Amino acid sequence: MMLSSVIRNLFSKPATRPFAPAARTAPQGYRGAVEFEEEVCIYCGACATRCPANAICVDRVAKSLEFDPFKCVQCGACAEACKKGCVQLQIDYQHPVAVRHTVAFHGPPKPTVAP
Amino acid sequence: MAQRTVIPFGPQHPVLPEPIQLKLTLKDEIVEEALPHIGYVHRGVEKAAERMDYTQNVFLVERICGICSFIHALCYCQGLERLMGLEVPRRAAYLRVIWSELHRLQSHHLWLGLYADAFGFESLFMEFWRSREMLMDIFEKTAGSRVIISACCIGGVRRDISDQHLQETLETLKTLEAAFDKSSEVMLNDYTVKKRTVGKGVLQADKAIMLGAAGPVLRASGVEQDARQTGFAAYDELRVEPVVETAGDCYARAKVRIREVRQSLDLVRRAIAGLPDTDIAVRPKGRPNGRTISRVEQPRGELLYFLAANGSQKLERLRVRTPTFANVAPLVHMLPGSELADVPVIVLSIDPCISCTER
């Protein structure tokens, strides 16, 4: 058996892929990096409540959301909880970066009532 | 004159994937006593589970073990479903079996590779791990992730497997089986492999029961016990006969796992063939209240979860008893009398998962 393996492995292509030049795209439904559509968000906080890693922080009064991609475990609980469909998991994985950062956005300011 | 020496085996050692220390008292080259020391990867998962919401804990318990993440989540969800009086739809139960058995397959492939590496057979290690990649690709396709698949939820499963993916899975398993036939042949019949495994680290059946061994370690000693016989998920319909060997040595433990790989392949095929067409989850209502023990069969043996809930969002207590924890005492019994050179093989033969053990 081992001799046949040796011969097979000598003449077959490598089992691994050359990563950078031939990067593979993940299959449909892959749980990659989390992205928010800030125009659609209503700041209800459903994603923050469900997040097991406490990566999302929503202020319902100030209408702001802060997301820490370095805490995120890409479980997809936020995307399932979001009724508006503004949280999506990308097919691509979370890329490494040099500086740690958070993603933050907020809603339009409340219209001021004329005196 | 024979001299006694104490050798620390681990926590960093080439054969150990995870840190555990065994203090070996040697008389010349023969082990007289082994003392285990654990506590190098304690993460406080049980305490963290008391502070998190019971739905968030599903993702937490999966991270206890990367090799059988789905089975941890299954055990936890099963316990909560019992507390909340939920009946899981049949399709979800079958999908749980499919993912559990795929996890058993990949875990056994991983172990067989590491085991081959423990006695220095690196090419065999590569063969098993190459096959394992096929299984990781199935997880990525069907559940969205390679290792922590997060497919289980309270009340069922989070996503369905499409017919196309089921067909692709069956095709992949065919290729996997052909590769496994060749690799397992070497593991079972090769002269040098047998020299390193036959008669090493023998555990008698009565000792295995007395010391509380679990899983393949217990079954390799001739005890017919498998938690899948209790009929959780869809195992009540897909009957499972425990794989039993009687020798109780390292070779028997490898043989049990090799036969279990074939059993799992058969189970996945039967589960796919009999997959009912129902919903995949029921919505949990209310909050869990009461105490229960949930039992499932992990690749390493029987896994126990004790859950205590008080009707609030958070659990009062979560206790996890992992199979490796149960197998440390039998390991300490197996080592005395063996040669120092055989220690790595014997330690690996229980399939130690220290991250599980220490949680």
Interface residues (C-beta under 8 A of the other chain):
Chain A: M1 M2 S4 S5 A15 A26 P27 G29 Y30 R31 T49 R50 C51 P52 A53 V73 Q74 C75 G76 A77 E80 L89
Chain B: M52 D53 T55 Q56 N57 V58 F59 L60 R63 S123 E127 R130 E133 E140 K141 G144 S145 I148 S150 R158 R159 K182 E185 V186
